[in-house]
Amino acid sequence: MINCFIPVSQETIEKAKYTPDNFNRSPLINKIFLLTGQNLDYNLFSGEIIPVDSIHHSIAVKKIVENSDTEYSLIYTKPSELHLGQFALERLYRLAKDSDAGLLYSDYYQIIDRKQSPIPLIDYQPGSIRDDFNFGSVLFYRSSALKEAVDRSGSENYSYAGLYDLRLKVSEKHPIVHINEYLYTEIEPDTRKSGEKQFDYVDPKNRKVQIEMEKACTGHLKRTGAYLPPDFKNITFDTENFPVEASVIIPVRNRAKTIEDAICSVLTQKTNFPFNLIIIDNHSTDGTSEIIRKYTSSDKKIIHIIPERKDLGIGGCWNEGIHHPECGKFAVQLDSDDIYSKENTLQIIVNTFYEQKCAMVIGTYMMTDFNMQPISPGIIDHREWTPENGHNNALRINGLGAPRAFYTPLLRKIKVPNTSYGEDYALGLAFSREYRIGRIYDVIYHCRRWEGNTDAALDIQRLNANNLYKDKLRSIEIEARKQMNKSKVKYRK
């Protein structure tokens, strides 16, 4: 009932040779195909050879489909050892039939440095279109869904986005179903913490990959009615009076180690306009409040707010700041861990609003350690953003960059989600739906990574919760954009 497709490489040949034998133990297996672009000792393996350079290449996807002459096709995406759980294939087969899934995936166990840990996954939804969605390494496809998806591919030829494009096309016509059962164990060679992995997609060495992923995602949005052309509303900045031109907003809780650096980086800003600093101190208990008071006593431009509410996240603190009567025309972000890297950062941001006629501005930052020394991957400039397609590509990636700044009247209207994760991303999606987002590609911000960062080393439960939230934001945004497009068509009629 099942054909299996397994990548094999010279580097993992000794461990990978056990994987086909694992599959062969099940009477459900029809054939095993080995995908490789290398000259290997094929006598070590039981299976037919499909010569391809990468399982992510469109050629590999088409060859998989050509050999999918069974009801289901299992694609294993890693060239390393895999151990199937008890009756795992039988379970996948039964649940795929019962659910009518185009793609079925399950939870799994992961071994890192000989330690086995459970890896629960999250459910797929319309907003799960990011290319790093974790399905695990075992993808159980209905072969007819594979063929239908490839038939719609035409002359597309991806070197990196083949499997991603396949998944998107399958999701357009068939359910993608998550099984909350641990059906296999895989070996994971990447031992980095979550805080290090999260920036892989903006690493310059992955630029070619990102271009292809954007193309595949944009095609999916067009086919599903969620694509938006670069048709933005104009912004007029002189409709209201404000006490100052710009306000730097710092939400903070228990950052006695870093808050002084952040404050000083604001106070040293040189501008040709008045600005202030609004610090929302979310009931700190470690001496942060005392450090802030030291500065408010001598500088009138610093506003220290301790909210009455006790249920505020970072986003809720932002709402306190932007709705304060002393908030300026533009609200500019500064995290309590970070600093502005230039004395004219604020000037550059405000100039960008007027020059690019945008409702939101996103800058470029340098990743540093606690002592401001650059660390990998260095400069994060999000050059994948283009004026023509950035607002669509934003639905594929998990972040938009920093520092962020907003036209205050619109931000007051939209309001910031009262969360401590993803609130900035939610705003980027909402703003980009109708308004232009300006970009600054010079480094104007230092983002410090240290053990005190909230996302330095997330466990799987926290990581899943964060990803689930952003997927939900994308799902809602995609539906909103579909409705917007339908309204435009109805209006034209």
C-alpha positions in Angstrom: 0.0 0.0 0.0 3.0 2.3 0.6 6.1 3.4 -1.4 8.8 5.0 0.7 11.3 7.6 -0.4 14.4 8.1 1.6 17.4 10.5 1.1 20.8 9.0 1.5 24.2 10.8 1.7 27.8 9.7 1.9 28.2 11.5 5.3 25.4 9.5 6.9 25.7 6.2 5.1 26.6 4.0 8.1 23.5 5.1 10.1 21.1 5.7 7.2 21.5 2.1 5.9 19.3 0.9 8.8 16.3 3.0 7.8 15.2 1.0 4.7 15.4 -2.2 6.8 13.1 -0.5 9.3 10.5 0.0 6.6 10.9 -3.4 5.0 9.7 -5.1 8.2 6.1 -4.0 7.5 3.9 -5.9 5.0 2.4 -2.6 4.0 5.5 -1.6 2.1 5.6 -2.0 -1.6 8.9 -0.5 -2.6 11.7 1.6 -1.1 13.4 4.3 -3.2 16.7 5.9 -2.2 17.3 9.5 -3.3 20.9 10.4 -3.8 23.2 12.4 -6.0 26.3 10.5 -4.8 28.1 7.3 -5.9 27.4 5.1 -2.9 27.9 1.5 -2.1 24.3 0.5 -3.0 24.9 -3.0 -1.7 24.5 -1.6 1.7 20.9 -0.6 1.0 17.7 -2.4 0.1 15.9 -0.3 -2.4 15.8 1.2 -5.9 18.0 4.3 -6.6 16.6 7.6 -7.8 19.5 9.9 -8.8 18.8 13.4 -7.5 21.0 16.0 -5.9 18.5 17.1 -3.2 15.1 15.9 -1.9 14.0 19.6 -1.9 14.6 20.0 -5.7 11.6 20.1 -8.0 13.2 17.3 -10.0 13.2 15.1 -6.9 9.5 15.8 -6.2 8.6 14.9 -9.8 10.5 11.7 -9.7 8.9 10.8 -6.4 5.5 11.3 -8.0 6.5 9.3 -11.1 7.2 6.4 -8.7 4.2 6.8 -6.5 2.2 3.9 -7.9 0.7 2.9 -4.5 -2.2 4.4 -2.6 0.2 6.3 -0.2 3.7 7.7 -0.4 5.9 8.1 2.6 8.7 10.7 2.3 11.4 10.8 4.9 13.2 14.1 4.7 16.4 13.5 6.6 19.5 11.5 5.5 20.0 10.0 9.0 18.8 7.1 11.0 15.0 6.6 11.6 13.3 4.2 14.0 9.6 3.5 13.5 7.4 3.0 16.5 5.3 0.0 17.2 2.9 -0.6 14.2 3.6 3.0 13.1 3.0 2.4 9.4 -0.2 0.6 10.1 -1.3 3.5 12.2 -0.4 6.1 9.6 -2.2 4.0 6.9 -5.4 3.6 8.9 -5.6 7.3 10.1 -4.9 8.6 6.6 -7.8 6.6 5.2 -10.1 7.6 8.1 -9.3 11.3 7.9 -9.0 11.5 4.1 -5.8 13.5 4.6 -3.8 14.7 1.7 -0.8 14.8 4.1 -0.6 13.2 7.5 2.1 13.9 10.1 2.7 12.8 13.7 4.5 13.7 16.9 7.9 12.0 17.3 10.8 11.4 19.6 14.1 13.1 19.0 17.6 12.0 20.1 20.2 14.7 20.7 23.5 13.6 22.2 22.0 10.2 23.1 19.2 11.8 25.0 15.6 11.0 23.8 12.9 13.7 24.2 9.3 13.8 23.1 8.6 16.4 20.3 4.9 17.3 20.2 3.8 19.2 17.1 1.1 21.7 16.5 -2.0 21.4 14.2 -1.7 22.8 10.6 -4.0 25.7 9.8 -4.4 28.1 6.8 -1.8 30.4 8.4 0.8 27.7 8.7 2.4 28.7 5.4 5.8 29.5 6.8 8.4 27.3 5.2 9.9 26.2 8.5 6.6 24.7 9.8 7.7 21.5 11.7 6.0 18.4 10.3 8.8 16.2 11.7 10.7 14.2 9.1 8.0 11.6 8.1 5.5 13.0 5.6 2.7 10.5 4.8 1.0 11.6 1.5 -2.0 10.3 -0.4 -0.4 9.6 -3.8 -3.3 11.0 -5.7 -2.9 14.3 -3.9 0.8 14.3 -4.8 0.1 13.8 -8.4 -2.7 16.4 -8.6 -0.3 19.0 -7.0 2.6 18.2 -9.4 0.2 18.4 -12.4 -0.5 22.0 -11.4 3.2 22.8 -11.1 3.8 23.3 -14.8 7.3 24.4 -15.7 8.3 25.4 -12.1 11.8 24.3 -11.3 12.9 24.9 -7.7 16.3 24.0 -6.3 15.3 24.5 -2.7 11.5 25.1 -2.5 10.3 21.9 -4.2 8.9 20.2 -1.1 7.6 23.5 0.3 5.7 24.2 -2.9 4.3 20.6 -3.0 3.0 21.0 0.5 1.3 24.3 -0.2 -0.4 22.9 -3.4 -1.6 19.8 -1.5 -3.0 22.0 1.3 -5.1 23.9 -1.3 -7.1 20.9 -2.2 -6.8 18.4 0.7 -6.7 18.3 4.5 -3.4 18.3 6.2 -3.9 16.3 9.4 -1.8 16.1 12.6 -1.8 12.9 14.7 -1.0 13.5 18.3 0.8 10.2 18.7 4.6 9.5 18.8 5.1 7.3 15.9 8.8 7.3 15.3 12.2 8.4 16.6 14.7 10.5 14.7 18.3 11.6 15.2 18.8 15.3 15.4 22.3 16.6 14.6 21.5 20.3 15.2 22.1 20.9 18.9 21.7 24.7 18.8 19.3 26.5 21.2 16.1 28.0 19.9 17.4 31.5 20.2 20.2 30.7 17.7 18.0 28.8 15.2 15.4 31.5 14.8 17.6 33.7 12.7 18.5 31.1 10.1 16.0 32.4 7.6 17.7 35.9 7.5 21.3 34.6 7.3 22.7 36.0 4.0 24.0 32.6 3.0 20.4 31.4 2.7 19.4 34.3 0.4 18.8 32.1 -2.7 16.7 29.7 -0.6 14.5 32.6 0.6 13.9 34.0 -2.9 12.5 30.6 -4.0 10.4 30.2 -0.9 8.9 33.7 -1.5 8.1 32.7 -5.1 6.3 29.5 -3.9 4.4 31.3 -1.2 3.3 34.2 -3.5 2.0 31.6 -5.9 0.0 30.0 -3.1 -1.5 33.3 -2.0 -2.5 34.1 -5.6 -4.1 30.7 -6.1 -6.1 31.0 -2.8 -7.2 34.6 -3.2 -5.1 36.1 -0.4 -2.5 37.9 -2.6 -2.6 41.7 -2.4 -1.1 44.0 -5.1 1.0 46.9 -3.9 -1.9 49.3 -3.8 -1.6 51.2 -0.5 -3.5 54.0 1.1 -1.9 57.4 1.3 -0.8 58.8 4.6 -1.3 62.4 5.7 0.8 63.3 8.8 -0.7 66.7 9.6 -4.2 65.8 10.7 -3.6 66.0 14.4 -1.6 68.0 16.9 0.9 66.2 19.2 3.0 67.4 22.1 6.2 66.1 20.5 7.2 64.7 17.1 8.3 61.3 18.4 8.1 59.1 21.5 10.4 56.3 22.3 8.4 53.5 24.0 10.2 51.1 26.4 8.1 48.5 28.1 10.1 46.9 30.9 9.9 44.5 33.8 12.9 43.5 35.9 15.7 44.6 33.6 18.0 46.3 36.1 20.9 45.0 34.2 20.1 46.7 30.9 17.5 49.5 31.4 20.1 52.2 32.1 21.9 51.5 28.8 18.6 51.7 26.9 17.7 55.0 28.6 21.1 56.5 27.9 20.9 55.5 24.2 17.7 57.5 23.9 18.9 60.6 25.8 22.0 60.9 23.5 19.8 61.1 20.4 20.3 64.2 18.3 17.3 65.4 16.4 15.9 68.6 14.8 12.5 68.0 16.5 11.3 67.5 20.1 10.9 64.0 21.4 10.3 62.2 24.7 10.8 58.8 26.3 7.9 56.9 27.7 8.9 54.0 30.0 6.1 51.6 31.0 7.4 49.9 34.1 5.4 46.7 34.5 5.7 46.4 38.3 9.4 45.7 38.4 10.8 44.2 41.7 14.6 44.1 41.0 15.6 47.7 41.2 14.6 48.7 37.7 12.1 51.3 39.0 14.7 53.0 41.1 17.1 53.3 38.1 14.3 54.9 36.1 13.5 57.4 38.8 17.1 58.4 39.0 16.7 59.8 35.4 13.1 61.1 35.7 14.2 63.4 38.5 16.6 65.2 36.3 15.1 65.0 32.8 11.6 66.2 32.0 11.5 64.3 28.7 11.3 61.0 30.5 7.8 59.8 31.5 7.7 56.9 33.9 4.4 55.0 33.9 3.6 52.2 36.4 0.2 50.8 35.1 -2.7 50.2 37.5 -3.4 47.0 35.7 -1.6 43.8 36.7 -2.5 41.8 33.6 -0.4 43.5 31.0 2.0 41.9 28.6 4.5 43.8 26.4 1.7 44.7 24.0 -0.5 45.9 26.8 2.3 48.1 28.1 2.6 49.6 24.6 -1.0 50.5 24.7 -0.5 52.3 27.9 2.3 54.3 26.3 0.7 55.2 23.0 -2.5 56.3 24.6 -0.7 58.6 27.1 -1.5 62.2 26.3 2.3 63.0 26.0 2.8 60.4 23.2 4.2 61.9 20.0 3.1 61.6 16.4 5.4 58.7 15.9 5.9 55.9 18.4 9.3 54.2 18.2 10.3 50.9 19.7 13.2 50.2 22.0 13.4 46.9 23.9 14.8 47.2 27.4 17.6 44.8 26.5 18.7 46.8 23.5 20.2 50.2 22.5 20.2 52.5 19.5 23.5 52.1 17.6 23.6 55.7 16.3 23.0 59.1 17.9 20.7 59.9 15.0 18.7 56.8 14.9 15.5 58.6 15.9 16.1 61.3 13.2 16.6 58.6 10.6 13.3 56.9 11.5 11.2 60.0 11.5 12.8 61.1 8.2 11.8 57.7 6.7 8.1 58.3 7.5 8.0 61.5 5.5 10.3 60.3 2.7 8.6 56.9 2.1 5.1 58.1 3.1 4.5 55.1 5.2 2.5 54.2 8.3 5.1 52.0 9.8 8.9 51.8 9.6 11.2 48.8 10.2 14.9 49.2 10.6 18.1 47.0 10.5 19.9 45.7 13.6 23.1 44.1 14.5 23.1 41.0 16.7 25.5 41.4 19.6 26.5 39.8 22.8 25.8 41.5 26.1 29.0 43.6 25.7 27.9 44.8 22.3 30.3 42.6 20.3 28.8 41.4 17.0 27.8 37.7 17.0 26.4 35.4 14.3 24.5 35.9 12.0 25.5 39.6 12.4 23.4 42.2 10.5 19.7 41.4 10.3 18.4 43.6 7.5 15.4 41.6 6.1 16.3 42.4 2.5 13.7 39.8 1.5 11.2 42.7 1.9 10.5 44.4 -1.3 8.1 47.4 -1.9 6.1 45.3 -4.3 5.8 42.0 -2.4 7.0 42.5 1.2 3.4 42.7 2.5 2.7 39.2 1.0 6.0 37.7 1.9 5.4 38.8 5.5 2.9 35.9 5.7 5.7 33.4 5.2 8.2 34.5 7.7 8.1 34.7 11.5 9.4 38.2 12.0 9.8 41.5 10.2 12.8 43.2 11.8 13.7 46.0 14.3 13.5 48.6 15.5 9.8 49.2 14.6 8.0 52.6 14.6 4.4 53.5 14.0 2.3 56.5 13.0 0.5 56.9 16.4 -3.0 57.7 15.2 -3.2 54.5 13.2 -1.6 52.5 16.1 -4.2 53.9 18.5 -6.9 52.7 16.1 -5.5 49.2 15.5 -4.2 48.7 19.1 -1.5 46.4 20.2 -2.4 42.8 21.2 -1.9 42.3 24.9 0.7 39.6 24.6 4.4 39.3 25.3 5.2 37.5 22.0 4.3 38.3 18.5 2.6 41.6 19.2 4.9 43.4 16.8 4.4 40.8 14.1 0.6 41.1 14.4 1.0 44.9 13.9 3.2 44.4 10.9 0.6 42.2 9.2 -2.3 44.5 10.0 -0.4 47.7 8.8 0.8 46.1 5.6 -2.6 45.0 4.6 -3.5 48.6 3.7 -0.5 50.8 4.3 3.1 51.0 3.1 5.8 49.9 5.4 9.0 51.8 5.1 12.4 50.1 5.4 15.8 51.3 6.6 18.7 49.1 5.6 21.5 50.7 7.6 22.2 49.4 11.0 20.5 51.7 13.6 20.0 49.3 16.4 21.9 46.8 18.5 19.9 43.7 19.6 21.7 42.0 22.6 21.5 38.3 23.0 22.1 37.0 26.5 20.8 34.4 28.9 18.2 36.9 30.1 16.4 37.2 26.8 12.9 35.7 26.9 13.5 33.6 23.8 17.1 32.6 24.4 16.4 28.9 25.0 12.7 28.0 24.7 11.5 24.5 25.6 9.2 22.8 23.1 6.0 23.7 24.8 6.8 27.5 24.7 8.1 27.2 21.2 4.9 25.5 20.1 2.8 28.1 21.8 4.6 30.9 20.1 4.4 29.3 16.7 0.7 28.4 17.1 0.0 32.0 18.0 1.7 33.4 14.9 0.1 30.8 12.7 -3.2 31.9 14.1 -2.4 35.5 13.3 -1.6 34.5 9.8 -4.8 32.5 9.4 -6.9 35.5 10.5 -4.9 37.9 8.3 -5.2 35.6 5.2 -8.9 35.4 5.7 -9.1 39.2 6.1 -7.2 39.6 2.8 -9.4 37.2 1.0 -12.5 39.1 2.2 -10.8 42.4 1.1 -10.3 41.0 -2.4 -13.8 39.7 -2.6 -15.1 43.1 -1.6 -13.1 44.8 -4.3 -14.5 42.4 -6.9 -18.0 42.9 -5.7 -17.5 46.7 -5.8 -16.2 46.6 -9.4 -19.3 44.6 -10.4 
